[in-house]
Amino acid sequence: MQKIICDKSEKNILRKFENEEKNFQITPDLDSNVKFWAVIKNSQISFNFDIQNENTSIECYFLIPAIKSQNVKLNINTNFKVSNTKIWINVIALASDDASITLNGNLHIENGIKNVDAKLYEETLLLWNAKYISLIPWLRVDSPDVKASHWAKVQRISPERLFYMQSRGLSQKKAINMIIYSYSEQIASKLELDEKWKEDFYSMIQ
């Protein structure tokens, strides 16, 4: 397992995973305020967030553009061991062309912990002939003095929308790429990226 220490001076952590199989343990420092974001392609990745320091705030954004028979497995495990912490996890997956996506998200808040805000959102958009989709969010909350929620959604893009875009002269591939970029823009806007970060982000999606 590889370890990633989130230093409190870090604001944005950007990673790209393509054709990889890795397992990470992420430990944020005391008083850290981090935005962690990643683009994942054709990989099996596990993130284990070990929340051991108070006054920790982490926002995570994962984008999975799975096309052309890609196989993506993403496991996210978050264990809260201290009070006064926040973690918001957002996963957006876009599946087409016989892609297979498995998303497992777990949030565990131990007994006696207070003032925790934990959210896990998983959304998958079916663009074209996806092979397999599985979204499993899971909460284990052993303390009553916290906020915790999870949400999972799978929706299919309507054939009418694709037809409309293609009727304007776009190829099917270009229309799908435009949809991927529109969802990518949602992440970029939430992260409040400057132009250099945006350029790096969009280059990873291609």
Backbone hydrogen bonds, N-H to C=O, Kabsch-Sander energy under -0.5 kcal/mol:
donor,donor_aa,acceptor,acceptor_aa,energy
2,Q,23,N,-2.7
4,I,25,Q,-3.0
6,C,4,I,-0.6
6,C,27,T,-1.8
7,D,5,I,-1.1
10,E,7,D,-1.8
13,I,35,K,-2.6
15,R,37,W,-1.8
17,F,39,V,-2.7
19,N,41,K,-1.8
22,K,44,Q,-1.8
24,F,46,S,-3.0
25,Q,2,Q,-3.1
26,I,48,N,-2.9
27,T,4,I,-2.4
27,T,25,Q,-0.5
29,D,6,C,-2.8
31,D,54,E,-1.7
32,S,29,D,-1.5
34,V,57,S,-2.5
35,K,11,K,-2.4
36,F,34,V,-0.6
36,F,59,E,-2.9
37,W,13,I,-2.9
37,W,35,K,-0.5
38,A,61,Y,-2.2
39,V,15,R,-1.9
40,I,63,L,-2.3
41,K,17,F,-3.2
44,Q,20,E,-2.7
45,I,43,S,-0.5
45,I,73,K,-2.6
46,S,22,K,-1.9
47,F,75,N,-3.1
48,N,24,F,-2.1
49,F,47,F,-0.6
49,F,77,N,-3.0
50,D,26,I,-2.7
50,D,48,N,-0.7
51,I,49,F,-0.8
51,I,79,N,-2.1
52,Q,50,D,-1.1
55,N,84,N,-2.0
56,T,84,N,-0.7
57,S,32,S,-2.3
58,I,86,K,-2.2
59,E,34,V,-2.3
60,C,88,W,-3.3
61,Y,36,F,-2.2
62,F,90,N,-2.9
63,L,38,A,-2.6
64,I,92,I,-2.8
66,A,64,I,-1.4
66,A,94,L,-2.1
67,I,65,P,-0.9
69,S,96,S,-0.5
69,S,97,D,-2.8
72,V,100,S,-2.9
73,K,43,S,-2.4
74,L,102,T,-2.8
75,N,45,I,-2.5
76,I,104,N,-3.0
77,N,47,F,-2.9
78,T,106,N,-2.3
79,N,49,F,-2.5
80,F,78,T,-0.5
80,F,108,H,-3.0
81,K,51,I,-2.1
81,K,79,N,-0.6
84,N,114,K,-2.1
85,T,115,N,-1.1
86,K,56,T,-2.6
87,I,117,D,-2.3
88,W,58,I,-2.3
89,I,119,K,-2.6
90,N,60,C,-2.5
90,N,88,W,-0.5
91,V,121,Y,-2.6
92,I,62,F,-2.9
93,A,91,V,-0.5
93,A,123,E,-3.0
94,L,64,I,-3.1
95,A,125,L,-2.5
96,S,66,A,-1.8
97,D,128,W,-2.3
98,D,129,N,-2.7
99,A,96,S,-0.5
100,S,70,Q,-2.9
101,I,132,Y,-2.8
102,T,72,V,-2.4
103,L,134,S,-3.1
104,N,74,L,-2.7
105,G,136,I,-2.2
106,N,76,I,-3.3
107,L,138,W,-2.3
108,H,78,T,-2.8
109,I,140,R,-2.6
110,E,80,F,-1.6
110,E,108,H,-0.6
113,I,110,E,-1.3
115,N,145,D,-1.7
117,D,85,T,-1.8
118,A,116,V,-0.5
118,A,147,K,-2.6
119,K,87,I,-2.1
120,L,149,S,-1.6
121,Y,89,I,-3.0
122,E,151,W,-2.7
123,E,91,V,-2.5
124,T,153,K,-2.7
125,L,93,A,-2.9
126,L,124,T,-0.6
126,L,155,Q,-3.2
127,L,95,A,-3.4
127,L,125,L,-0.8
128,W,95,A,-1.2
131,K,99,A,-2.3
132,Y,99,A,-1.7
134,S,101,I,-1.9
136,I,103,L,-2.6
138,W,105,G,-2.3
140,R,107,L,-2.8
142,D,109,I,-2.7
142,D,140,R,-0.6
147,K,116,V,-3.3
149,S,118,A,-1.9
151,W,120,L,-2.2
153,K,122,E,-2.0
155,Q,124,T,-2.4
157,I,126,L,-2.7
161,R,158,S,-0.6
162,L,158,S,-1.6
163,F,159,P,-2.8
164,Y,160,E,-2.6
165,M,161,R,-2.2
166,Q,162,L,-2.7
167,S,163,F,-2.3
168,R,164,Y,-0.6
168,R,165,M,-0.7
169,G,166,Q,-1.8
170,L,165,M,-1.4
175,A,171,S,-2.5
176,I,172,Q,-2.4
177,N,173,K,-2.3
178,M,174,K,-2.0
179,I,175,A,-1.7
180,I,176,I,-2.4
181,Y,177,N,-2.3
182,S,178,M,-1.9
183,Y,179,I,-1.9
184,S,180,I,-2.2
185,E,181,Y,-2.2
186,Q,182,S,-0.9
187,I,183,Y,-1.2
188,A,184,S,-2.5
189,S,185,E,-2.6
190,K,186,Q,-1.6
191,L,187,I,-1.9
192,E,188,A,-0.6
192,E,189,S,-0.6
193,L,188,A,-1.3
198,K,194,D,-2.5
199,E,195,E,-2.3
200,D,196,K,-1.9
201,F,197,W,-2.6
202,Y,198,K,-2.8
203,S,199,E,-1.7
204,M,200,D,-1.1
204,M,201,F,-0.6
205,I,201,F,-0.9
206,Q,202,Y,-1.0
